[in-house]
């Protein structure tokens, strides 16, 4: 079963269970997937659908951070719940140690020695970790390693 079918089935199950917040979160993901299909003018493959789900997870993380700064605990709780639902559909995430070892590998392959080589390292590293790690974390680790 593909991710899109799984999302649809889980949405129907949540609707039957009366879990309104879960239903709205899953519908939001399905709507974003539909918008991406319209923009592409065709069906999304699993990698593209994973990218849509990852983008929604990133949006939730950013919203949690901003609402936390603004002192809106009610919205932080809502976004945190939505993030937990979204994370069920993301591929298995790499640990920080795994990302660090892949970054070291990419740095040695590129022969990077300074911050100026950040773009080359990221270009080499990102295809390996796409969807499996947060880009912000990767960027931060690579910057630390290049100092």
C-alpha positions, 0 to 999 in steps of 0.5 A: 500500500502506498503512502497516499492510500495509507493516509486516506485509510488512516483519515477515514479511521480517525473520522470514524473514531471521532479524532477531529484533530487527527482528521484535520491533520491528515486532510491537510497532508492530503490537500498539500499532496493534491496541490503538489500533484496539480502543480506537477500536473501528474501523480506524485511518486513516493519520494515526492510525497515523502517530500510533501510530508517532510515539508509539513513537518518542518512547518510544524517545527518552525511554528512550534518555535515561533509560538513558543517565543510568543507565549502561545502554549495552546498553539504549541500543544496543537502544533506538537500534536500535529507534528506527532501525527505527521512523523508517523508518515515520515521515513525512519530518521537518522540519528545525529551520530549517523548524520555526523558520520555521513557528513565526515564522509562527504567532507573528506570526499569533497576535500573541504577545509573551510566554510567556503566549501559548505555548498559543495559538502551540502550538495554531496550530502543532501541526496544521501539523507534526503527525507531522513534528516532535518536539513537545518540539523545537517547544515548546523553539523556541517558548519561545526565540522568545517570550523 
